[in-house]
């Protein structure tokens, strides 16, 4: 068959670079930050580096992003929390990139949500960046959203797309002064955090590769197709985003939190049921 391209997600970084050059070098600190995280991610694709090295470079990149938004007029304690959350989110997006289509579909749903908010509800960014990154994601999905993928995102793809999505999120928070917008990443966030807690309880090294995310159980043990799981993850997040966007822009904060809580409970129930089923299959 045709060769498989690893690190095909470099197209996301190229999109950011093209937009930077076409739009009179707007947002230089964002591009510098994206370059820093893209380079270390590419190096990590070639040869794995220690977690401390990756996190240190990610910190530099995120600080540049914060300078661009800008966020350094926030209280120091809030900036510190935001730095930790953003660096953790970069790793979470990277860990979630484990099956065909999931990174591209999820990114596309997120970009569509940001594009809708900016165009129809509250202007908070520049639509051209959303559009060009979305085009790069669609091109990537043409080769990745297949049963036999022709290319994979690699660390450079998953970390770079996470970087630009976090940038949009921080711009939105900074414009609206609403700190509930991270709910736009509830599905990834829930799976990542619950899996980390699960692995810590088992005494595992959370920085090592693993196969214990719910999506991995569904694909590897229950034999769901990669594309089906990717569509479910992206579709559920998009559905939830519709609720979040309409509620938060009408200053209704309790309802989306209740829906988020119900989702988390539902996720935990499904994860428990799936792991029980897998244990029964292993005993047979």
VOPAGU-2260 file (C-alpha; in pm, 1 decimal, decimal comma):
REM VOPAGU-2260
SITE   aa  ch    i         X         Y         Z
SITE  UNK   A    0       0,0       0,0       0,0
SITE  UNK   A    1      88,7     366,9       2,5
SITE  UNK   A    2     338,2     485,3     265,8
SITE  UNK   A    3     200,7     630,9     587,8
SITE  UNK   A    4     320,5     980,4     678,3
SITE  UNK   A    5     395,6    1041,0    1045,4
SITE  UNK   A    6     393,0    1399,3    1168,4
SITE  UNK   A    7     139,6    1497,2     902,8
SITE  UNK   A    8      -3,1    1742,8    1155,0
SITE  UNK   A    9     280,5    1979,5    1063,6
SITE  UNK   A   10      19,9    2122,8     823,8
SITE  UNK   A   11    -144,2    2291,9    1124,9
SITE  UNK   A   12     177,6    2483,1    1198,1
SITE  UNK   A   13     218,6    2569,3     829,7
SITE  UNK   A   14    -134,1    2716,9     833,2
SITE  UNK   A   15     -46,1    2941,5    1128,9
SITE  UNK   A   16     273,3    3050,7     951,7
SITE  UNK   A   17      98,6    3124,4     620,8
SITE  UNK   A   18    -167,9    3332,6     792,6
SITE  UNK   A   19     105,3    3521,6     982,5
SITE  UNK   A   20     283,8    3617,2     660,1
SITE  UNK   A   21     -33,5    3702,9     466,0
SITE  UNK   A   22    -174,3    3924,2     743,5
SITE  UNK   A   23     121,8    4159,8     783,6
SITE  UNK   A   24     287,3    3953,7    1057,4
SITE  UNK   A   25       0,5    3997,6    1304,2
SITE  UNK   A   26      36,7    3822,9    1643,0
SITE  UNK   A   27     415,0    3758,3    1635,2
SITE  UNK   A   28     423,3    3626,1    1992,3
SITE  UNK   A   29     160,2    3366,6    1909,6
SITE  UNK   A   30     365,4    3247,0    1612,6
SITE  UNK   A   31     686,9    3242,3    1818,4
SITE  UNK   A   32     512,3    3036,6    2086,4
SITE  UNK   A   33     365,7    2798,3    1828,2
SITE  UNK   A   34     711,0    2762,0    1671,0
SITE  UNK   A   35     870,6    2674,7    2004,2
SITE  UNK   A   36     615,3    2402,4    2086,6
SITE  UNK   A   37     613,4    2273,7    1727,8
SITE  UNK   A   38     992,5    2232,5    1722,8
SITE  UNK   A   39    1012,2    2040,8    2051,5
SITE  UNK   A   40     714,7    1829,5    1943,3
SITE  UNK   A   41     883,0    1746,6    1612,4
SITE  UNK   A   42    1200,8    1654,7    1799,5
SITE  UNK   A   43     991,3    1437,7    2029,0
SITE  UNK   A   44     840,3    1263,5    1725,6
SITE  UNK   A   45    1191,3    1181,8    1604,0
SITE  UNK   A   46    1329,9    1081,8    1944,5
SITE  UNK   A   47    1137,7    1098,5    2277,1
SITE  UNK   A   48    1265,8    1363,6    2519,4
SITE  UNK   A   49    1231,6    1373,3    2899,3
SITE  UNK   A   50     899,5    1511,6    3027,3
SITE  UNK   A   51    1079,4    1794,9    3211,1
SITE  UNK   A   52    1236,4    1915,9    2886,4
SITE  UNK   A   53     900,6    1912,2    2705,4
SITE  UNK   A   54     721,5    2092,0    2987,8
SITE  UNK   A   55     993,7    2357,1    3011,4
SITE  UNK   A   56     967,3    2433,1    2639,2
SITE  UNK   A   57     586,9    2428,2    2657,6
SITE  UNK   A   58     610,0    2681,4    2943,1
SITE  UNK   A   59     812,7    2916,2    2723,7
SITE  UNK   A   60     562,2    2881,3    2440,6
SITE  UNK   A   61     260,9    2938,3    2664,7
SITE  UNK   A   62     419,8    3246,9    2823,1
SITE  UNK   A   63     459,7    3390,5    2471,3
SITE  UNK   A   64      93,5    3311,3    2401,8
SITE  UNK   A   65     -11,1    3483,8    2726,3
SITE  UNK   A   66     187,3    3790,5    2623,8
SITE  UNK   A   67       1,0    3796,2    2292,7
SITE  UNK   A   68    -353,8    3763,0    2434,6
SITE  UNK   A   69    -257,3    3954,4    2669,2
SITE  UNK   A   70    -311,5    3798,5    3012,2
SITE  UNK   A   71     -36,0    3940,8    3229,4
SITE  UNK   A   72    -265,4    4207,1    3368,6
SITE  UNK   A   73    -452,3    3926,0    3545,3
SITE  UNK   A   74    -368,6    3863,7    3914,6
SITE  UNK   A   75     -46,9    3664,4    3959,4
SITE  UNK   A   76    -226,9    3369,4    4119,9
SITE  UNK   A   77    -468,8    3349,8    3828,0
SITE  UNK   A   78    -189,3    3366,9    3569,1
SITE  UNK   A   79      -7,2    3088,5    3756,7
SITE  UNK   A   80    -314,7    2864,1    3754,1
SITE  UNK   A   81    -375,6    2942,0    3386,4
SITE  UNK   A   82     -14,3    2849,8    3299,9
SITE  UNK   A   83     -43,6    2514,2    3476,2
SITE  UNK   A   84    -380,5    2437,0    3315,5
SITE  UNK   A   85    -262,1    2534,4    2966,5
SITE  UNK   A   86      58,4    2329,7    2986,3
SITE  UNK   A   87    -140,5    2033,4    3117,2
SITE  UNK   A   88    -392,0    2080,1    2834,6
SITE  UNK   A   89    -118,5    2058,1    2570,8
SITE  UNK   A   90     -17,0    1719,4    2709,8
SITE  UNK   A   91    -380,6    1610,3    2742,1
SITE  UNK   A   92    -448,5    1684,4    2373,9
SITE  UNK   A   93    -133,0    1492,9    2285,8
SITE  UNK   A   94    -239,9    1187,6    2488,9
SITE  UNK   A   95    -586,7    1195,8    2331,1
SITE  UNK   A   96    -435,6    1162,6    1982,9
SITE  UNK   A   97    -444,0     784,2    1968,2
SITE  UNK   A   98    -687,9     678,5    1696,1
SITE  UNK   A   99    -764,0     776,8    1337,3
SITE  UNK   A  100    -971,9    1091,5    1309,6
SITE  UNK   A  101   -1009,3    1189,4    1673,4
SITE  UNK   A  102    -772,0    1488,4    1672,8
SITE  UNK   A  103    -901,6    1624,6    1342,9
SITE  UNK   A  104   -1272,4    1576,7    1416,4
SITE  UNK   A  105   -1246,3    1721,2    1768,2
SITE  UNK   A  106   -1040,3    2017,4    1645,9
SITE  UNK   A  107   -1291,1    2084,7    1367,7
SITE  UNK   A  108   -1583,3    2086,0    1613,0
SITE  UNK   A  109   -1392,3    2327,1    1838,7
SITE  UNK   A  110   -1297,8    2555,8    1550,0
SITE  UNK   A  111   -1659,5    2557,7    1427,5
SITE  UNK   A  112   -1771,1    2659,6    1776,4
SITE  UNK   A  113   -1517,2    2943,1    1798,3
SITE  UNK   A  114   -1604,6    3053,7    1444,9
SITE  UNK   A  115   -1975,1    3067,5    1526,9
SITE  UNK   A  116   -1918,0    3262,7    1849,7
SITE  UNK   A  117   -1691,1    3517,0    1676,6
SITE  UNK   A  118   -1912,0    3562,1    1369,2
SITE  UNK   A  119   -2260,3    3565,2    1519,5
SITE  UNK   A  120   -2233,4    3635,8    1892,2
SITE  UNK   A  121   -1924,3    3820,0    2017,3
SITE  UNK   A  122   -1612,8    3919,1    1817,9
SITE  UNK   A  123   -1304,3    3807,6    2011,4
SITE  UNK   A  124   -1037,2    3706,1    1758,1
SITE  UNK   A  125    -956,6    3724,7    1385,1
SITE  UNK   A  126   -1172,4    3494,9    1173,0
SITE  UNK   A  127    -895,5    3442,1     917,4
SITE  UNK   A  128    -693,5    3231,4    1162,8
SITE  UNK   A  129    -995,6    3013,3    1240,8
SITE  UNK   A  130   -1063,6    2968,1     868,5
SITE  UNK   A  131    -709,7    2881,7     759,2
SITE  UNK   A  132    -653,0    2641,3    1048,3
SITE  UNK   A  133    -990,4    2478,0     972,0
SITE  UNK   A  134    -883,0    2430,3     608,9
SITE  UNK   A  135    -559,5    2266,1     726,1
SITE  UNK   A  136    -760,7    2033,3     952,3
SITE  UNK   A  137    -990,5    1936,0     662,2
SITE  UNK   A  138    -687,6    1856,8     443,8
SITE  UNK   A  139    -538,6    1650,0     725,4
SITE  UNK   A  140    -867,8    1463,5     777,7
SITE  UNK   A  141    -878,8    1371,0     407,5
SITE  UNK   A  142    -571,2    1157,4     470,3
SITE  UNK   A  143    -635,2    1063,5     833,8
SITE  UNK   A  144   -1010,5     997,7     858,7
SITE  UNK   A  145    -984,8     649,2     711,6
SITE  UNK   A  146    -980,5     293,6     839,7
SITE  UNK   A  147    -624,2     279,0     710,1
SITE  UNK   A  148    -491,6     631,3     765,6
SITE  UNK   A  149    -244,5     773,0     513,1
SITE  UNK   A  150     -98,0    1011,4     770,1
SITE  UNK   A  151     -95,3    1071,2    1144,6
SITE  UNK   A  152     -78,5    1400,0    1335,4
SITE  UNK   A  153     218,5    1306,2    1552,1
SITE  UNK   A  154     315,1    1515,7    1853,1
SITE  UNK   A  155     376,6    1817,1    1628,8
SITE  UNK   A  156      17,0    1803,7    1504,6
SITE  UNK   A  157    -169,8    1736,0    1828,0
SITE  UNK   A  158      32,7    1985,4    2033,8
SITE  UNK   A  159      22,1    2261,2    1769,4
SITE  UNK   A  160    -353,9    2235,8    1717,0
SITE  UNK   A  161    -400,5    2232,1    2095,3
SITE  UNK   A  162    -185,7    2545,5    2119,5
SITE  UNK   A  163    -398,4    2744,1    1874,6
SITE  UNK   A  164    -727,2    2619,6    2024,8
SITE  UNK   A  165    -609,6    2729,0    2371,1
SITE  UNK   A  166    -519,3    3068,8    2221,2
SITE  UNK   A  167    -876,7    3111,2    2094,0
SITE  UNK   A  168   -1013,5    3001,6    2430,7
SITE  UNK   A  169    -800,7    3252,4    2622,1
SITE  UNK   A  170    -897,3    3531,9    2381,9
SITE  UNK   A  171   -1263,3    3446,8    2439,6
SITE  UNK   A  172   -1221,3    3442,8    2818,3
SITE  UNK   A  173   -1029,7    3770,7    2810,0
SITE  UNK   A  174   -1298,0    3937,1    2595,8
SITE  UNK   A  175   -1604,2    3813,9    2786,5
SITE  UNK   A  176   -1446,3    3786,4    3135,4
SITE  UNK   A  177   -1623,1    3451,8    3169,1
SITE  UNK   A  178   -1417,6    3162,9    3305,2
SITE  UNK   A  179   -1665,2    2888,0    3215,4
SITE  UNK   A  180   -1560,4    2874,8    2848,8
SITE  UNK   A  181   -1321,5    2580,4    2911,2
SITE  UNK   A  182   -1643,0    2375,0    2910,2
SITE  UNK   A  183   -1597,2    2387,0    2530,6
SITE  UNK   A  184   -1334,4    2115,6    2586,7
SITE  UNK   A  185   -1536,4    1910,9    2837,4
SITE  UNK   A  186   -1516,9    1575,4    2654,9
SITE  UNK   A  187   -1137,7    1572,3    2616,7
SITE  UNK   A  188   -1093,5    1724,4    2961,5
SITE  UNK   A  189   -1309,4    1464,4    3134,7
SITE  UNK   A  190   -1144,0    1169,1    2961,9
SITE  UNK   A  191    -794,9    1304,6    3025,7
SITE  UNK   A  192    -845,6    1395,5    3393,5
SITE  UNK   A  193   -1035,2    1077,5    3487,2
SITE  UNK   A  194    -770,2     865,7    3315,3
SITE  UNK   A  195    -489,5    1046,9    3499,2
SITE  UNK   A  196    -663,9     988,9    3835,2
SITE  UNK   A  197    -721,8     624,0    3740,7
SITE  UNK   A  198    -352,7     574,8    3654,0
SITE  UNK   A  199    -229,2     752,6    3969,3
SITE  UNK   A  200    -448,4     522,6    4182,2
SITE  UNK   A  201    -284,1     226,2    4009,1
SITE  UNK   A  202      63,1     366,9    4078,4
SITE  UNK   A  203     144,9     416,0    3709,4
SITE  UNK   A  204     372,9     679,7    3557,8
SITE  UNK   A  205     125,6     923,5    3399,4
SITE  UNK   A  206     390,4    1052,2    3157,4
SITE  UNK   A  207     439,9     711,7    2993,7
SITE  UNK   A  208     232,4     596,3    2692,0
SITE  UNK   A  209     -71,2     386,8    2782,0
SITE  UNK   A  210    -399,1     245,5    2650,3
SITE  UNK   A  211    -639,3     329,2    2932,0
SITE  UNK   A  212    -844,9     618,0    2792,3
SITE  UNK   A  213   -1210,0     532,1    2737,1
SITE  UNK   A  214   -1170,5     581,4    2361,3
SITE  UNK   A  215    -883,0     330,4    2364,1
SITE  UNK   A  216   -1093,6      75,1    2550,0
SITE  UNK   A  217   -1373,4     119,5    2297,2
SITE  UNK   A  218   -1139,1      71,5    2001,2
SITE  UNK   A  219    -884,9    -179,3    2126,7
SITE  UNK   A  220   -1091,9    -404,0    2353,1
SITE  UNK   A  221   -1450,3    -362,1    2230,6
SITE  UNK   A  222   -1342,7    -333,0    1866,2
SITE  UNK   A  223   -1539,1     -18,7    1781,3
SITE  UNK   A  224   -1409,7     141,9    1462,6
SITE  UNK   A  225   -1174,5     438,3    1506,8
SITE  UNK   A  226   -1395,9     656,1    1291,3
SITE  UNK   A  227   -1709,0     575,5    1493,2
SITE  UNK   A  228   -1540,4     666,7    1821,8
SITE  UNK   A  229   -1395,1     987,1    1672,0
SITE  UNK   A  230   -1738,0    1095,6    1548,3
SITE  UNK   A  231   -1895,8    1020,3    1887,6
SITE  UNK   A  232   -1633,3    1226,5    2075,1
SITE  UNK   A  233   -1655,7    1519,6    1834,3
SITE  UNK   A  234   -2033,8    1501,7    1805,4
SITE  UNK   A  235   -2095,1    1493,0    2180,6
SITE  UNK   A  236   -1865,0    1792,2    2230,8
SITE  UNK   A  237   -2036,5    1988,2    1953,2
SITE  UNK   A  238   -2379,9    1913,7    2100,6
SITE  UNK   A  239   -2262,6    2026,7    2442,9
SITE  UNK   A  240   -2102,1    2338,0    2288,0
SITE  UNK   A  241   -2439,5    2443,9    2146,6
SITE  UNK   A  242   -2579,3    2436,6    2501,9
SITE  UNK   A  243   -2276,8    2614,9    2651,6
SITE  UNK   A  244   -2263,0    2891,4    2390,3
SITE  UNK   A  245   -2631,8    2977,1    2414,6
SITE  UNK   A  246   -2635,5    2961,7    2794,6
SITE  UNK   A  247   -2315,9    3156,6    2866,8
SITE  UNK   A  248   -2390,9    3434,4    2620,0
SITE  UNK   A  249   -2727,6    3479,6    2792,2
SITE  UNK   A  250   -2545,4    3494,2    3128,4
SITE  UNK   A  251   -2700,2    3164,5    3238,8
SITE  UNK   A  252   -2425,1    2987,7    3432,1
SITE  UNK   A  253   -2601,7    2721,1    3638,8
SITE  UNK   A  254   -2759,2    2529,6    3349,8
SITE  UNK   A  255   -2435,7    2449,4    3159,3
SITE  UNK   A  256   -2270,0    2346,7    3487,5
SITE  UNK   A  257   -2558,7    2107,8    3560,7
SITE  UNK   A  258   -2534,7    1961,8    3208,8
SITE  UNK   A  259   -2156,4    1929,3    3251,3
SITE  UNK   A  260   -2204,9    1745,8    3581,4
SITE  UNK   A  261   -2455,8    1509,7    3419,9
SITE  UNK   A  262   -2209,7    1444,0    3137,5
SITE  UNK   A  263   -1928,2    1364,2    3381,3
SITE  UNK   A  264   -2155,7    1125,6    3575,4
SITE  UNK   A  265   -2260,2     964,0    3247,1
SITE  UNK   A  266   -1897,0     931,8    3138,0
SITE  UNK   A  267   -1801,4     767,1    3467,8
SITE  UNK   A  268   -2093,6     524,8    3440,6
SITE  UNK   A  269   -2001,0     431,1    3081,8
SITE  UNK   A  270   -1633,8     391,4    3170,6
SITE  UNK   A  271   -1722,1     167,7    3464,9
SITE  UNK   A  272   -1953,9     -43,2    3248,7
SITE  UNK   A  273   -1692,0     -75,8    2974,2
SITE  UNK   A  274   -1413,3    -177,6    3213,7
SITE  UNK   A  275   -1644,1    -434,9    3376,0
SITE  UNK   A  276   -1725,8    -577,2    3034,1
SITE  UNK   A  277   -1356,7    -595,6    2943,8
SITE  UNK   A  278   -1278,9    -778,4    3270,1
SITE  UNK   A  279   -1553,4   -1033,1    3194,5
SITE  UNK   A  280   -1414,3   -1084,7    2843,0
SITE  UNK   A  281   -1068,1   -1150,4    2985,9
SITE  UNK   A  282   -1203,6   -1409,8    3230,3
SITE  UNK   A  283   -1380,4   -1604,9    2956,4
